[in-house]
Amino acid sequence: MAIFRAKDVKQLSDVEILEQMGKLRMELVRHYGKVSAGGATENSGHIRELRRTIARMLTEQNSRRTA
């Protein structure tokens, strides 16, 4: 899954943000499941980037609601 930067998130519509956030959350759950089962992820930094991307999307959603 692609990692979105703030400028990329601002260009997405509200529906696209919801869709992408759902996909990212599912990927994050898969990574957490793999780690909790005792396995190692291929790239441990990817979990951090997923969390940050989801936070960027939530921030953009909240800013659109208040604006």
N, C-alpha and C positions, 0 to 999 in steps of 0.2 A: 504494500500500500504506500502511496506517495505521502510524503511529509509536506504539509502546507505551511508556508510562511504567512505572516500577517497580511502582506499585500495580496497574496493569493486568496486568502479567506475573505477579504473585503470585496473581491470580485465575484464571489459566489452568491447565488440567491439564497433565500431563507430555506427553501426546500432542499437545495443541494447541500447546504450546511448540515441539515438534519440527516440526509442520506449518508454523507461522508462520515459524520460523527458516529452513526450506527455501525458502519463498517469498521471504523477505527476501534471502537469499543469491543467489537467481536474479536478483532485481532489481538487486542490487549488481553482479553479473557483467555484466548488460546495460549498466549505466551505465559501468563500467570499459571495456567493449568499445567503446562509443560514443566515449569520451574517447581511447582508444588509436588509434582510426581517424582521429583528427583532428577529430572533431566536438566541439561544445560541448553540455553538458547544459543543460536549461532552468533548473535550479536547482542550482548547485554545492554548496550547503549540504545538499542531500538526501543526498548520498553520506555525509557526516559523520553525519547522523542515522541512516541505515541501519546504519552501523558501530556506533554507540552502542547502538541497539536490539538488535542481535545480541549485543553484549557484555552488556547487561542480561539477556537470556534465558540466556546461558551462565552468568552469575553466579547466577541463580535456580536453574538446574539443579544447579550445584555445591553450593549451599547445601542443596538438598533431599537430595542424596546423603549429605552429612555429617550431616544432622540425623536 
